[in-house]
Amino acid sequence: MKRILSLLSVFMMCCAMWAGSQTIPTLSTGSEYHYYVIKNTRTNEYLYWNNNSDFIRQDASRNFDSFFYFTAGDNAATAEGVTSIKIHNLTTNALMANFSSWTDTGANWYVKAASYTEKNVTSTGIAFSQNEQFVNKQCWNSYDSEHKIGNWDLDGGCLFEIEEVSESGIVEF
């Protein structure tokens, strides 16, 4: 019986990890920074800033351009469970303005914990959108060509895991 319970608990833990994390990132302040890598739950690839085109792209491994931090958005979100943020790339300290440009001021992005069921399998993660209601093809999505993150409606390709990384973990690159 103990063996069955042990196997069941390991199975449940693996399912929970596979399903994705719904942890909203901790916002950085002028005195305390929290660095993250972002992984698409559909492709299992890490996002990174591509300085050749400014697009966020995906790759199976992390590189120095894969680290991001988040600060509070200019306006408060009004929908329950939604947070307004600004997205910074650690390499440039620039802010994400849209799917293909980074500026000094950036744009307000909205994040929320989300789930999506596809072929009787439910995935969970964090969704990012330019629209507080997460509609009108304004969510980050993995469908774009050349491993770019493009925009689409909320579906399984719009779910991301956010993993905090210590400063010593960044130095490795």
C-alpha positions in Angstrom: 0.0 0.0 0.0 2.8 2.4 0.8 4.4 1.7 -2.5 1.2 2.4 -4.4 0.8 5.7 -2.5 4.4 6.6 -3.2 3.9 5.9 -6.9 0.7 7.8 -6.9 2.2 10.9 -5.3 5.1 10.9 -7.8 2.6 10.6 -10.6 0.6 13.5 -9.3 3.7 15.6 -8.8 4.8 14.9 -12.5 1.3 15.8 -13.7 1.4 19.1 -11.8 4.8 20.0 -13.2 3.6 19.0 -16.7 0.5 21.1 -16.5 2.4 24.3 -16.0 2.8 26.9 -13.3 0.2 29.6 -12.7 2.5 31.8 -10.6 2.3 35.5 -11.5 5.8 37.0 -11.4 6.9 39.1 -8.5 7.3 42.7 -9.7 10.8 44.3 -9.4 11.3 47.7 -7.8 14.2 50.1 -7.9 15.9 48.3 -5.0 14.8 44.7 -5.5 15.0 42.8 -8.7 13.4 39.4 -9.6 14.7 37.8 -12.8 12.8 35.2 -14.7 13.0 32.9 -17.7 9.7 32.3 -19.6 8.9 28.9 -21.1 6.1 28.2 -23.5 4.1 25.2 -22.2 3.2 24.0 -25.7 6.6 24.0 -27.2 8.7 23.6 -24.0 11.0 26.3 -25.4 12.4 29.3 -23.6 11.7 32.8 -24.8 14.6 35.2 -25.6 15.0 38.7 -27.0 16.5 38.5 -30.5 18.5 41.7 -31.0 18.7 41.1 -34.8 14.9 41.7 -35.2 13.6 42.7 -31.8 11.2 39.8 -31.9 10.9 37.5 -28.9 11.8 34.1 -30.2 11.9 30.6 -28.7 14.7 28.1 -28.3 15.1 24.7 -26.4 17.9 26.2 -24.3 18.4 29.4 -22.4 20.9 32.1 -23.3 21.9 35.5 -21.8 19.0 37.1 -23.7 16.5 34.8 -22.0 16.2 36.8 -18.8 13.4 39.2 -18.1 12.1 41.2 -15.2 8.8 42.8 -14.6 7.7 46.1 -13.1 4.2 47.6 -12.4 2.2 48.9 -15.4 1.2 52.5 -15.7 -2.5 51.7 -15.0 -4.1 49.2 -12.6 -6.0 46.3 -14.1 -9.7 46.3 -13.4 -10.5 42.7 -14.1 -10.2 40.3 -11.2 -7.0 38.1 -11.3 -5.4 40.3 -14.0 -2.1 42.3 -13.3 -0.8 45.2 -15.4 3.0 45.0 -15.9 5.9 46.3 -18.0 8.3 43.7 -19.4 12.0 44.4 -19.4 14.8 42.4 -21.0 17.8 42.1 -18.8 20.3 42.4 -21.8 19.0 45.7 -22.9 16.9 47.0 -20.0 14.5 48.1 -22.8 10.8 47.5 -22.4 8.5 45.4 -24.7 6.3 47.8 -26.7 4.7 45.3 -29.0 5.5 41.9 -30.5 8.4 43.3 -32.5 9.8 46.4 -30.7 11.4 47.4 -27.5 11.5 51.0 -26.3 12.4 53.1 -23.2 8.7 53.3 -22.2 7.3 50.0 -23.4 3.6 49.2 -23.2 1.2 47.9 -20.5 0.9 44.2 -20.8 -1.6 42.2 -18.8 -1.0 38.8 -17.2 -3.3 36.3 -15.6 -3.3 32.6 -14.6 -5.1 30.7 -17.4 -6.2 27.2 -18.4 -7.0 25.8 -21.8 -8.5 22.4 -22.7 -7.5 20.9 -26.0 -8.3 17.3 -27.0 -9.5 16.5 -23.5 -6.2 17.7 -22.0 -6.1 20.8 -19.8 -3.0 22.9 -19.8 -2.4 25.7 -17.3 0.1 28.6 -17.2 0.3 32.4 -17.4 -1.2 34.3 -20.3 0.2 37.6 -21.6 -1.9 40.1 -23.6 -2.1 43.7 -24.8 -5.8 43.6 -23.9 -7.1 43.3 -20.4 -9.9 41.0 -21.6 -7.4 38.7 -23.4 -9.4 38.9 -26.7 -9.0 40.1 -30.3 -5.8 38.1 -31.2 -3.7 40.1 -28.7 -2.2 37.3 -26.6 1.3 36.0 -26.9 1.3 32.8 -28.8 3.8 30.2 -30.1 2.3 29.7 -33.6 4.3 32.4 -35.5 6.9 31.2 -38.0 10.7 31.2 -37.3 10.1 30.4 -33.6 8.7 33.9 -33.0 6.1 34.8 -30.5 3.2 36.3 -32.3 -0.3 37.3 -31.4 -3.4 35.1 -31.3 -6.5 34.4 -29.2 -6.1 32.7 -25.9 -5.4 29.0 -26.5 -2.9 26.3 -25.6 -0.1 28.1 -27.3 -0.6 31.2 -25.2 0.3 29.6 -21.9 3.7 30.2 -20.3 5.6 29.1 -17.2 7.5 31.8 -15.3 10.6 30.5 -13.5 12.5 32.8 -11.1 16.3 32.7 -11.5 18.8 34.0 -9.0 21.5 36.5 -10.0 24.1 33.7 -9.6 22.1 31.6 -12.1 22.3 34.5 -14.7 26.1 34.8 -14.3 26.5 31.2 -15.8 25.9 32.6 -19.3 
